[in-house]
Amino acid sequence: MKVENKIHVYRIDGTDTVVGELTQLTVKNVWNRKQFVELQVGEDRKIVVKSSDLLKAISNATDNDD
């Protein structure tokens, strides 16, 4: 099953995104590797990372103790 989530991007390289230009971060599952997710900003490169590492990085960056 294909799972895809789109998240609005507010700033790229220190510059706020322009109203009306829809820039999104797309997060998709990797069909044959449950522990990985694919990230893509706009039409640029696709990056595959371990989902547990991404969750830990988000928790650290937002100072959550979960």
N, C-alpha and C positions, 0 to 999 in steps of 0.2 A: 504494500500500500504506500502510495506517495503522500508524504506530509510536507506542507510548505507553509511557513509563516513569514509575513512581511512586516517589518518594523520601520517606522518613519525615521529618517536620518536628519538630525537637526544641525550638524556642523561637520564639514569636511576640511581637513588640514587647517583648522582654526578659523575657517570662514563659514558663517551661517548660510544655510541653504536658502535659496530664493523662493519666496511664496509663489506658488503656481507650478514650480518645478518639482515633480514628485520623485524624490530620491529615496530609495528604500534599501534596507538591509534584508536580504532574503535568507532564511534559515530553512534548510531542507534536511530530511533524513537521508542517509546513505542506504540504499535498498538492501545491500547484502552485509552490512556491518552495523549492527544495532548500537554499538558504543561510539559511533562517529556521527557528526553532523557536517553539512556543507554550508559555508557562508559565502554570500556574494553581495557586493555593493553595486547597485546599478547594473551596468552591462560588463563590468570589469571582471577581473580574475575570480575564479572559484577556489575557495580554500576549504580543506577538510581538516577538522580538528577533533580530538576526543571530547565528547560531550561533558564528561566529568571534569576535564581540565577547564573547559569554558565556564562551567557553572562555578568552579572554585575561583577562577579569575574574576568573575562578576561579583561574587560574594566578597572577595578581597577588595575590589575596587570600590564597592559601595559600603565597606566597613561593616558587613553583617557577620555576626558570630554563629550563624546557622551551621 
